[in-house]
Amino acid sequence: MPSVMIRQTADGKLSFYVAKKDLEETIDTLEFDSAEKWGGEVKLEDGSLFYIDPMPAPKLPMTIRAKKL
């Protein structure tokens, strides 16, 4: 499970960065995106899939563990 950094870009999109892989992509879809439940399956614009355990909406930027699907 890599550690990833998620931040909001200037245009309001979410950026997903995996340092060990030097991968930075924009998040295309997020399974859960509400104040009560945020995370789940994350699809990046390059087609990669990751999973983040659902949690209440976090304050960005943040570093979290994500599982590659």
mmCIF file of the N, C-alpha and C atoms, coordinates in Angstrom:
data_MODEL
# 
_entry.id   MODEL 
# 
loop_
_atom_site.group_PDB 
_atom_site.id 
_atom_site.type_symbol 
_atom_site.label_atom_id 
_atom_site.label_alt_id 
_atom_site.label_comp_id 
_atom_site.label_asym_id 
_atom_site.label_entity_id 
_atom_site.label_seq_id 
_atom_site.pdbx_PDB_ins_code 
_atom_site.Cartn_x 
_atom_site.Cartn_y 
_atom_site.Cartn_z 
_atom_site.occupancy 
_atom_site.B_iso_or_equiv 
_atom_site.pdbx_formal_charge 
_atom_site.auth_seq_id 
_atom_site.auth_comp_id 
_atom_site.auth_asym_id 
_atom_site.auth_atom_id 
_atom_site.pdbx_PDB_model_num 
ATOM 1   N N  . MET A 1 1  ? 0.847   -1.185 0.000   1.00 0.00 ? 1  MET A N  1 
ATOM 2   C CA . MET A 1 1  ? 0.000   0.000  0.000   1.00 0.00 ? 1  MET A CA 1 
ATOM 3   C C  . MET A 1 1  ? 0.888   1.243  0.000   1.00 0.00 ? 1  MET A C  1 
ATOM 4   N N  . PRO A 1 2  ? 0.896   1.967  -1.098  1.00 0.00 ? 2  PRO A N  1 
ATOM 5   C CA . PRO A 1 2  ? 1.730   3.174  -1.127  1.00 0.00 ? 2  PRO A CA 1 
ATOM 6   C C  . PRO A 1 2  ? 1.082   4.339  -0.381  1.00 0.00 ? 2  PRO A C  1 
ATOM 7   N N  . SER A 1 3  ? 1.924   5.227  0.099   1.00 0.00 ? 3  SER A N  1 
ATOM 8   C CA . SER A 1 3  ? 1.433   6.485  0.655   1.00 0.00 ? 3  SER A CA 1 
ATOM 9   C C  . SER A 1 3  ? 1.239   7.437  -0.509  1.00 0.00 ? 3  SER A C  1 
ATOM 10  N N  . VAL A 1 4  ? 0.112   8.115  -0.532  1.00 0.00 ? 4  VAL A N  1 
ATOM 11  C CA . VAL A 1 4  ? -0.185  9.049  -1.612  1.00 0.00 ? 4  VAL A CA 1 
ATOM 12  C C  . VAL A 1 4  ? -0.537  10.408 -1.021  1.00 0.00 ? 4  VAL A C  1 
ATOM 13  N N  . MET A 1 5  ? -0.278  11.453 -1.792  1.00 0.00 ? 5  MET A N  1 
ATOM 14  C CA . MET A 1 5  ? -0.665  12.792 -1.377  1.00 0.00 ? 5  MET A CA 1 
ATOM 15  C C  . MET A 1 5  ? -1.802  13.236 -2.286  1.00 0.00 ? 5  MET A C  1 
ATOM 16  N N  . ILE A 1 6  ? -2.848  13.742 -1.685  1.00 0.00 ? 6  ILE A N  1 
ATOM 17  C CA . ILE A 1 6  ? -3.987  14.257 -2.435  1.00 0.00 ? 6  ILE A CA 1 
ATOM 18  C C  . ILE A 1 6  ? -4.111  15.735 -2.107  1.00 0.00 ? 6  ILE A C  1 
ATOM 19  N N  . ARG A 1 7  ? -4.202  16.543 -3.164  1.00 0.00 ? 7  ARG A N  1 
ATOM 20  C CA . ARG A 1 7  ? -4.350  17.985 -2.968  1.00 0.00 ? 7  ARG A CA 1 
ATOM 21  C C  . ARG A 1 7  ? -5.321  18.520 -4.008  1.00 0.00 ? 7  ARG A C  1 
ATOM 22  N N  . GLN A 1 8  ? -5.830  19.685 -3.754  1.00 0.00 ? 8  GLN A N  1 
ATOM 23  C CA . GLN A 1 8  ? -6.730  20.345 -4.700  1.00 0.00 ? 8  GLN A CA 1 
ATOM 24  C C  . GLN A 1 8  ? -5.907  21.292 -5.569  1.00 0.00 ? 8  GLN A C  1 
ATOM 25  N N  . THR A 1 9  ? -6.099  21.205 -6.895  1.00 0.00 ? 9  THR A N  1 
ATOM 26  C CA . THR A 1 9  ? -5.357  22.063 -7.818  1.00 0.00 ? 9  THR A CA 1 
ATOM 27  C C  . THR A 1 9  ? -6.046  23.412 -7.942  1.00 0.00 ? 9  THR A C  1 
ATOM 28  N N  . ALA A 1 10 ? -5.393  24.348 -8.608  1.00 0.00 ? 10 ALA A N  1 
ATOM 29  C CA . ALA A 1 10 ? -5.937  25.700 -8.784  1.00 0.00 ? 10 ALA A CA 1 
ATOM 30  C C  . ALA A 1 10 ? -7.269  25.698 -9.534  1.00 0.00 ? 10 ALA A C  1 
ATOM 31  N N  . ASP A 1 11 ? -7.464  24.708 -10.419 1.00 0.00 ? 11 ASP A N  1 
ATOM 32  C CA . ASP A 1 11 ? -8.722  24.647 -11.173 1.00 0.00 ? 11 ASP A CA 1 
ATOM 33  C C  . ASP A 1 11 ? -9.804  23.843 -10.461 1.00 0.00 ? 11 ASP A C  1 
ATOM 34  N N  . GLY A 1 12 ? -9.568  23.457 -9.199  1.00 0.00 ? 12 GLY A N  1 
ATOM 35  C CA . GLY A 1 12 ? -10.586 22.796 -8.388  1.00 0.00 ? 12 GLY A CA 1 
ATOM 36  C C  . GLY A 1 12 ? -10.611 21.285 -8.477  1.00 0.00 ? 12 GLY A C  1 
ATOM 37  N N  . LYS A 1 13 ? -9.743  20.685 -9.279  1.00 0.00 ? 13 LYS A N  1 
ATOM 38  C CA . LYS A 1 13 ? -9.690  19.227 -9.392  1.00 0.00 ? 13 LYS A CA 1 
ATOM 39  C C  . LYS A 1 13 ? -8.783  18.667 -8.306  1.00 0.00 ? 13 LYS A C  1 
ATOM 40  N N  . LEU A 1 14 ? -8.855  17.341 -8.100  1.00 0.00 ? 14 LEU A N  1 
ATOM 41  C CA . LEU A 1 14 ? -8.011  16.692 -7.113  1.00 0.00 ? 14 LEU A CA 1 
ATOM 42  C C  . LEU A 1 14 ? -6.818  16.041 -7.792  1.00 0.00 ? 14 LEU A C  1 
ATOM 43  N N  . SER A 1 15 ? -5.629  16.268 -7.247  1.00 0.00 ? 15 SER A N  1 
ATOM 44  C CA . SER A 1 15 ? -4.398  15.692 -7.754  1.00 0.00 ? 15 SER A CA 1 
ATOM 45  C C  . SER A 1 15 ? -3.985  14.551 -6.831  1.00 0.00 ? 15 SER A C  1 
ATOM 46  N N  . PHE A 1 16 ? -3.553  13.431 -7.424  1.00 0.00 ? 16 PHE A N  1 
ATOM 47  C CA . PHE A 1 16 ? -3.174  12.208 -6.721  1.00 0.00 ? 16 PHE A CA 1 
ATOM 48  C C  . PHE A 1 16 ? -1.702  11.955 -7.022  1.00 0.00 ? 16 PHE A C  1 
ATOM 49  N N  . TYR A 1 17 ? -0.831  11.959 -5.998  1.00 0.00 ? 17 TYR A N  1 
ATOM 50  C CA . TYR A 1 17 ? 0.611   11.824 -6.207  1.00 0.00 ? 17 TYR A CA 1 
ATOM 51  C C  . TYR A 1 17 ? 1.174   10.658 -5.406  1.00 0.00 ? 17 TYR A C  1 
ATOM 52  N N  . VAL A 1 18 ? 1.870   9.742  -6.107  1.00 0.00 ? 18 VAL A N  1 
ATOM 53  C CA . VAL A 1 18 ? 2.553   8.622  -5.475  1.00 0.00 ? 18 VAL A CA 1 
ATOM 54  C C  . VAL A 1 18 ? 4.051   8.872  -5.642  1.00 0.00 ? 18 VAL A C  1 
ATOM 55  N N  . ALA A 1 19 ? 4.725   9.222  -4.560  1.00 0.00 ? 19 ALA A N  1 
ATOM 56  C CA . ALA A 1 19 ? 6.138   9.618  -4.617  1.00 0.00 ? 19 ALA A CA 1 
ATOM 57  C C  . ALA A 1 19 ? 7.049   8.491  -5.086  1.00 0.00 ? 19 ALA A C  1 
ATOM 58  N N  . LYS A 1 20 ? 6.887   7.288  -4.570  1.00 0.00 ? 20 LYS A N  1 
ATOM 59  C CA . LYS A 1 20 ? 7.781   6.178  -4.915  1.00 0.00 ? 20 LYS A CA 1 
ATOM 60  C C  . LYS A 1 20 ? 7.717   5.830  -6.393  1.00 0.00 ? 20 LYS A C  1 
ATOM 61  N N  . LYS A 1 21 ? 6.590   6.082  -7.032  1.00 0.00 ? 21 LYS A N  1 
ATOM 62  C CA . LYS A 1 21 ? 6.410   5.779  -8.459  1.00 0.00 ? 21 LYS A CA 1 
ATOM 63  C C  . LYS A 1 21 ? 6.567   7.023  -9.326  1.00 0.00 ? 21 LYS A C  1 
ATOM 64  N N  . ASP A 1 22 ? 6.749   8.171  -8.689  1.00 0.00 ? 22 ASP A N  1 
ATOM 65  C CA . ASP A 1 22 ? 6.797   9.453  -9.384  1.00 0.00 ? 22 ASP A CA 1 
ATOM 66  C C  . ASP A 1 22 ? 5.595   9.602  -10.317 1.00 0.00 ? 22 ASP A C  1 
ATOM 67  N N  . LEU A 1 23 ? 4.417   9.265  -9.776  1.00 0.00 ? 23 LEU A N  1 
ATOM 68  C CA . LEU A 1 23 ? 3.164   9.314  -10.525 1.00 0.00 ? 23 LEU A CA 1 
ATOM 69  C C  . LEU A 1 23 ? 2.319   10.455 -9.989  1.00 0.00 ? 23 LEU A C  1 
ATOM 70  N N  . GLU A 1 24 ? 1.950   11.372 -10.856 1.00 0.00 ? 24 GLU A N  1 
ATOM 71  C CA . GLU A 1 24 ? 1.021   12.428 -10.479 1.00 0.00 ? 24 GLU A CA 1 
ATOM 72  C C  . GLU A 1 24 ? -0.058  12.484 -11.546 1.00 0.00 ? 24 GLU A C  1 
ATOM 73  N N  . GLU A 1 25 ? -1.288  12.268 -11.122 1.00 0.00 ? 25 GLU A N  1 
ATOM 74  C CA . GLU A 1 25 ? -2.430  12.249 -12.038 1.00 0.00 ? 25 GLU A CA 1 
ATOM 75  C C  . GLU A 1 25 ? -3.596  12.976 -11.387 1.00 0.00 ? 25 GLU A C  1 
ATOM 76  N N  . THR A 1 26 ? -4.515  13.396 -12.222 1.00 0.00 ? 26 THR A N  1 
ATOM 77  C CA . THR A 1 26 ? -5.753  14.002 -11.741 1.00 0.00 ? 26 THR A CA 1 
ATOM 78  C C  . THR A 1 26 ? -6.755  12.887 -11.458 1.00 0.00 ? 26 THR A C  1 
ATOM 79  N N  . ILE A 1 27 ? -7.502  13.028 -10.372 1.00 0.00 ? 27 ILE A N  1 
ATOM 80  C CA . ILE A 1 27 ? -8.536  12.055 -10.044 1.00 0.00 ? 27 ILE A CA 1 
ATOM 81  C C  . ILE A 1 27 ? -9.719  12.287 -10.976 1.00 0.00 ? 27 ILE A C  1 
ATOM 82  N N  . ASP A 1 28 ? -10.120 11.214 -11.674 1.00 0.00 ? 28 ASP A N  1 
ATOM 83  C CA . ASP A 1 28 ? -11.247 11.274 -12.596 1.00 0.00 ? 28 ASP A CA 1 
ATOM 84  C C  . ASP A 1 28 ? -12.555 11.068 -11.829 1.00 0.00 ? 28 ASP A C  1 
ATOM 85  N N  . THR A 1 29 ? -12.626 9.998  -11.039 1.00 0.00 ? 29 THR A N  1 
ATOM 86  C CA . THR A 1 29 ? -13.831 9.738  -10.237 1.00 0.00 ? 29 THR A CA 1 
ATOM 87  C C  . THR A 1 29 ? -13.440 9.270  -8.846  1.00 0.00 ? 29 THR A C  1 
ATOM 88  N N  . LEU A 1 30 ? -14.292 9.585  -7.896  1.00 0.00 ? 30 LEU A N  1 
ATOM 89  C CA . LEU A 1 30 ? -14.133 9.204  -6.501  1.00 0.00 ? 30 LEU A CA 1 
ATOM 90  C C  . LEU A 1 30 ? -15.446 8.558  -6.090  1.00 0.00 ? 30 LEU A C  1 
ATOM 91  N N  . GLU A 1 31 ? -15.399 7.317  -5.585  1.00 0.00 ? 31 GLU A N  1 
ATOM 92  C CA . GLU A 1 31 ? -16.619 6.571  -5.271  1.00 0.00 ? 31 GLU A CA 1 
ATOM 93  C C  . GLU A 1 31 ? -17.522 7.329  -4.293  1.00 0.00 ? 31 GLU A C  1 
ATOM 94  N N  . PHE A 1 32 ? -16.944 7.839  -3.217  1.00 0.00 ? 32 PHE A N  1 
ATOM 95  C CA . PHE A 1 32 ? -17.715 8.594  -2.220  1.00 0.00 ? 32 PHE A CA 1 
ATOM 96  C C  . PHE A 1 32 ? -17.128 10.002 -2.114  1.00 0.00 ? 32 PHE A C  1 
ATOM 97  N N  . ASP A 1 33 ? -17.965 11.014 -2.280  1.00 0.00 ? 33 ASP A N  1 
ATOM 98  C CA . ASP A 1 33 ? -17.470 12.391 -2.249  1.00 0.00 ? 33 ASP A CA 1 
ATOM 99  C C  . ASP A 1 33 ? -18.477 13.307 -1.551  1.00 0.00 ? 33 ASP A C  1 
ATOM 100 N N  . SER A 1 34 ? -18.756 12.985 -0.290  1.00 0.00 ? 34 SER A N  1 
ATOM 101 C CA . SER A 1 34 ? -19.651 13.835 0.495   1.00 0.00 ? 34 SER A CA 1 
ATOM 102 C C  . SER A 1 34 ? -18.965 14.155 1.820   1.00 0.00 ? 34 SER A C  1 
ATOM 103 N N  . ALA A 1 35 ? -19.557 15.048 2.589   1.00 0.00 ? 35 ALA A N  1 
ATOM 104 C CA . ALA A 1 35 ? -18.960 15.442 3.870   1.00 0.00 ? 35 ALA A CA 1 
ATOM 105 C C  . ALA A 1 35 ? -18.918 14.265 4.847   1.00 0.00 ? 35 ALA A C  1 
ATOM 106 N N  . GLU A 1 36 ? -19.918 13.375 4.777   1.00 0.00 ? 36 GLU A N  1 
ATOM 107 C CA . GLU A 1 36 ? -19.998 12.249 5.710   1.00 0.00 ? 36 GLU A CA 1 
ATOM 108 C C  . GLU A 1 36 ? -19.135 11.067 5.290   1.00 0.00 ? 36 GLU A C  1 
ATOM 109 N N  . LYS A 1 37 ? -19.001 10.863 3.977   1.00 0.00 ? 37 LYS A N  1 
ATOM 110 C CA . LYS A 1 37 ? -18.276 9.692  3.479   1.00 0.00 ? 37 LYS A CA 1 
ATOM 111 C C  . LYS A 1 37 ? -17.463 10.085 2.253   1.00 0.00 ? 37 LYS A C  1 
ATOM 112 N N  . TRP A 1 38 ? -16.138 9.944  2.370   1.00 0.00 ? 38 TRP A N  1 
ATOM 113 C CA . TRP A 1 38 ? -15.217 10.347 1.314   1.00 0.00 ? 38 TRP A CA 1 
ATOM 114 C C  . TRP A 1 38 ? -14.211 9.226  1.101   1.00 0.00 ? 38 TRP A C  1 
ATOM 115 N N  . GLY A 1 39 ? -13.914 8.888  -0.149  1.00 0.00 ? 39 GLY A N  1 
ATOM 116 C CA . GLY A 1 39 ? -12.920 7.855  -0.449  1.00 0.00 ? 39 GLY A CA 1 
ATOM 117 C C  . GLY A 1 39 ? -13.503 6.744  -1.293  1.00 0.00 ? 39 GLY A C  1 
ATOM 118 N N  . GLY A 1 40 ? -13.137 5.504  -0.976  1.00 0.00 ? 40 GLY A N  1 
ATOM 119 C CA . GLY A 1 40 ? -13.579 4.356  -1.758  1.00 0.00 ? 40 GLY A CA 1 
ATOM 120 C C  . GLY A 1 40 ? -12.699 4.176  -2.983  1.00 0.00 ? 40 GLY A C  1 
ATOM 121 N N  . GLU A 1 41 ? -13.303 3.699  -4.074  1.00 0.00 ? 41 GLU A N  1 
ATOM 122 C CA . GLU A 1 41 ? -12.550 3.463  -5.303  1.00 0.00 ? 41 GLU A CA 1 
ATOM 123 C C  . GLU A 1 41 ? -12.220 4.790  -5.988  1.00 0.00 ? 41 GLU A C  1 
ATOM 124 N N  . VAL A 1 42 ? -10.947 4.959  -6.326  1.00 0.00 ? 42 VAL A N  1 
ATOM 125 C CA . VAL A 1 42 ? -10.460 6.182  -6.964  1.00 0.00 ? 42 VAL A CA 1 
ATOM 126 C C  . VAL A 1 42 ? -9.963  5.815  -8.358  1.00 0.00 ? 42 VAL A C  1 
ATOM 127 N N  . LYS A 1 43 ? -10.539 6.455  -9.376  1.00 0.00 ? 43 LYS A N  1 
ATOM 128 C CA . LYS A 1 43 ? -10.085 6.223  -10.750 1.00 0.00 ? 43 LYS A CA 1 
ATOM 129 C C  . LYS A 1 43 ? -9.340  7.467  -11.210 1.00 0.00 ? 43 LYS A C  1 
ATOM 130 N N  . LEU A 1 44 ? -8.103  7.250  -11.679 1.00 0.00 ? 44 LEU A N  1 
ATOM 131 C CA . LEU A 1 44 ? -7.288  8.356  -12.166 1.00 0.00 ? 44 LEU A CA 1 
ATOM 132 C C  . LEU A 1 44 ? -7.515  8.543  -13.665 1.00 0.00 ? 44 LEU A C  1 
ATOM 133 N N  . GLU A 1 45 ? -7.151  9.696  -14.181 1.00 0.00 ? 45 GLU A N  1 
ATOM 134 C CA . GLU A 1 45 ? -7.363  9.980  -15.600 1.00 0.00 ? 45 GLU A CA 1 
ATOM 135 C C  . GLU A 1 45 ? -6.590  9.038  -16.510 1.00 0.00 ? 45 GLU A C  1 
ATOM 136 N N  . ASP A 1 46 ? -5.491  8.427  -16.022 1.00 0.00 ? 46 ASP A N  1 
ATOM 137 C CA . ASP A 1 46 ? -4.746  7.473  -16.851 1.00 0.00 ? 46 ASP A CA 1 
ATOM 138 C C  . ASP A 1 46 ? -5.343  6.067  -16.804 1.00 0.00 ? 46 ASP A C  1 
ATOM 139 N N  . GLY A 1 47 ? -6.449  5.903  -16.062 1.00 0.00 ? 47 GLY A N  1 
ATOM 140 C CA . GLY A 1 47 ? -7.130  4.611  -15.976 1.00 0.00 ? 47 GLY A CA 1 
ATOM 141 C C  . GLY A 1 47 ? -6.748  3.779  -14.763 1.00 0.00 ? 47 GLY A C  1 
ATOM 142 N N  . SER A 1 48 ? -5.749  4.186  -13.991 1.00 0.00 ? 48 SER A N  1 
ATOM 143 C CA . SER A 1 48 ? -5.339  3.449  -12.793 1.00 0.00 ? 48 SER A CA 1 
ATOM 144 C C  . SER A 1 48 ? -6.444  3.486  -11.749 1.00 0.00 ? 48 SER A C  1 
ATOM 145 N N  . LEU A 1 49 ? -6.546  2.401  -10.974 1.00 0.00 ? 49 LEU A N  1 
ATOM 146 C CA . LEU A 1 49 ? -7.538  2.322  -9.902  1.00 0.00 ? 49 LEU A CA 1 
ATOM 147 C C  . LEU A 1 49 ? -6.831  2.126  -8.567  1.00 0.00 ? 49 LEU A C  1 
ATOM 148 N N  . PHE A 1 50 ? -7.281  2.866  -7.576  1.00 0.00 ? 50 PHE A N  1 
ATOM 149 C CA . PHE A 1 50 ? -6.784  2.746  -6.210  1.00 0.00 ? 50 PHE A CA 1 
ATOM 150 C C  . PHE A 1 50 ? -7.980  2.695  -5.281  1.00 0.00 ? 50 PHE A C  1 
ATOM 151 N N  . TYR A 1 51 ? -7.750  2.262  -4.036  1.00 0.00 ? 51 TYR A N  1 
ATOM 152 C CA . TYR A 1 51 ? -8.815  2.230  -3.035  1.00 0.00 ? 51 TYR A CA 1 
ATOM 153 C C  . TYR A 1 51 ? -8.330  2.931  -1.777  1.00 0.00 ? 51 TYR A C  1 
ATOM 154 N N  . ILE A 1 52 ? -9.158  3.856  -1.296  1.00 0.00 ? 52 ILE A N  1 
ATOM 155 C CA . ILE A 1 52 ? -8.908  4.567  -0.041  1.00 0.00 ? 52 ILE A CA 1 
ATOM 156 C C  . ILE A 1 52 ? -10.060 4.227  0.898   1.00 0.00 ? 52 ILE A C  1 
ATOM 157 N N  . ASP A 1 53 ? -9.722  3.779  2.114   1.00 0.00 ? 53 ASP A N  1 
ATOM 158 C CA . ASP A 1 53 ? -10.773 3.470  3.083   1.00 0.00 ? 53 ASP A CA 1 
ATOM 159 C C  . ASP A 1 53 ? -11.658 4.695  3.284   1.00 0.00 ? 53 ASP A C  1 
ATOM 160 N N  . PRO A 1 54 ? -12.988 4.533  3.149   1.00 0.00 ? 54 PRO A N  1 
ATOM 161 C CA . PRO A 1 54 ? -13.903 5.672  3.339   1.00 0.00 ? 54 PRO A CA 1 
ATOM 162 C C  . PRO A 1 54 ? -13.754 6.294  4.727   1.00 0.00 ? 54 PRO A C  1 
ATOM 163 N N  . MET A 1 55 ? -13.902 7.621  4.758   1.00 0.00 ? 55 MET A N  1 
ATOM 164 C CA . MET A 1 55 ? -13.751 8.406  5.987   1.00 0.00 ? 55 MET A CA 1 
ATOM 165 C C  . MET A 1 55 ? -14.568 9.687  5.842   1.00 0.00 ? 55 MET A C  1 
ATOM 166 N N  . PRO A 1 56 ? -14.742 10.446 6.902   1.00 0.00 ? 56 PRO A N  1 
ATOM 167 C CA . PRO A 1 56 ? -15.359 11.772 6.733   1.00 0.00 ? 56 PRO A CA 1 
ATOM 168 C C  . PRO A 1 56 ? -14.466 12.625 5.834   1.00 0.00 ? 56 PRO A C  1 
ATOM 169 N N  . ALA A 1 57 ? -15.039 13.581 5.141   1.00 0.00 ? 57 ALA A N  1 
ATOM 170 C CA . ALA A 1 57 ? -14.282 14.425 4.204   1.00 0.00 ? 57 ALA A CA 1 
ATOM 171 C C  . ALA A 1 57 ? -13.067 15.040 4.905   1.00 0.00 ? 57 ALA A C  1 
ATOM 172 N N  . PRO A 1 58 ? -11.873 14.836 4.335   1.00 0.00 ? 58 PRO A N  1 
ATOM 173 C CA . PRO A 1 58 ? -10.644 15.338 4.962   1.00 0.00 ? 58 PRO A CA 1 
ATOM 174 C C  . PRO A 1 58 ? -10.342 16.774 4.559   1.00 0.00 ? 58 PRO A C  1 
ATOM 175 N N  . LYS A 1 59 ? -9.428  17.374 5.300   1.00 0.00 ? 59 LYS A N  1 
ATOM 176 C CA . LYS A 1 59 ? -8.908  18.696 4.944   1.00 0.00 ? 59 LYS A CA 1 
ATOM 177 C C  . LYS A 1 59 ? -7.715  18.450 4.031   1.00 0.00 ? 59 LYS A C  1 
ATOM 178 N N  . LEU A 1 60 ? -7.691  19.071 2.883   1.00 0.00 ? 60 LEU A N  1 
ATOM 179 C CA . LEU A 1 60 ? -6.621  18.860 1.902   1.00 0.00 ? 60 LEU A CA 1 
ATOM 180 C C  . LEU A 1 60 ? -5.600  19.977 1.983   1.00 0.00 ? 60 LEU A C  1 
ATOM 181 N N  . PRO A 1 61 ? -4.341  19.736 1.694   1.00 0.00 ? 61 PRO A N  1 
ATOM 182 C CA . PRO A 1 61 ? -3.750  18.482 1.227   1.00 0.00 ? 61 PRO A CA 1 
ATOM 183 C C  . PRO A 1 61 ? -3.569  17.493 2.373   1.00 0.00 ? 61 PRO A C  1 
ATOM 184 N N  . MET A 1 62 ? -3.481  16.209 1.988   1.00 0.00 ? 62 MET A N  1 
ATOM 185 C CA . MET A 1 62 ? -3.282  15.156 2.990   1.00 0.00 ? 62 MET A CA 1 
ATOM 186 C C  . MET A 1 62 ? -2.483  14.021 2.388   1.00 0.00 ? 62 MET A C  1 
ATOM 187 N N  . THR A 1 63 ? -1.825  13.268 3.270   1.00 0.00 ? 63 THR A N  1 
ATOM 188 C CA . THR A 1 63 ? -1.121  12.073 2.867   1.00 0.00 ? 63 THR A CA 1 
ATOM 189 C C  . THR A 1 63 ? -1.830  10.898 3.513   1.00 0.00 ? 63 THR A C  1 
ATOM 190 N N  . ILE A 1 64 ? -2.074  9.859  2.710   1.00 0.00 ? 64 ILE A N  1 
ATOM 191 C CA . ILE A 1 64 ? -2.862  8.717  3.163   1.00 0.00 ? 64 ILE A CA 1 
ATOM 192 C C  . ILE A 1 64 ? -2.370  7.457  2.466   1.00 0.00 ? 64 ILE A C  1 
ATOM 193 N N  . ARG A 1 65 ? -2.695  6.305  3.017   1.00 0.00 ? 65 ARG A N  1 
ATOM 194 C CA . ARG A 1 65 ? -2.357  5.029  2.382   1.00 0.00 ? 65 ARG A CA 1 
ATOM 195 C C  . ARG A 1 65 ? -3.467  4.663  1.406   1.00 0.00 ? 65 ARG A C  1 
ATOM 196 N N  . ALA A 1 66 ? -3.080  4.186  0.231   1.00 0.00 ? 66 ALA A N  1 
ATOM 197 C CA . ALA A 1 66 ? -4.043  3.770  -0.792  1.00 0.00 ? 66 ALA A CA 1 
ATOM 198 C C  . ALA A 1 66 ? -3.612  2.425  -1.344  1.00 0.00 ? 66 ALA A C  1 
ATOM 199 N N  . LYS A 1 67 ? -4.580  1.586  -1.663  1.00 0.00 ? 67 LYS A N  1 
ATOM 200 C CA . LYS A 1 67 ? -4.305  0.252  -2.210  1.00 0.00 ? 67 LYS A CA 1 
ATOM 201 C C  . LYS A 1 67 ? -4.525  0.297  -3.716  1.00 0.00 ? 67 LYS A C  1 
ATOM 202 N N  . LYS A 1 68 ? -3.549  -0.193 -4.478  1.00 0.00 ? 68 LYS A N  1 
ATOM 203 C CA . LYS A 1 68 ? -3.688  -0.268 -5.931  1.00 0.00 ? 68 LYS A CA 1 
ATOM 204 C C  . LYS A 1 68 ? -4.590  -1.440 -6.268  1.00 0.00 ? 68 LYS A C  1 
ATOM 205 N N  . LEU A 1 69 ? -5.596  -1.189 -7.092  1.00 0.00 ? 69 LEU A N  1 
ATOM 206 C CA . LEU A 1 69 ? -6.520  -2.262 -7.495  1.00 0.00 ? 69 LEU A CA 1 
ATOM 207 C C  . LEU A 1 69 ? -6.128  -2.811 -8.843  1.00 0.00 ? 69 LEU A C  1 
# 
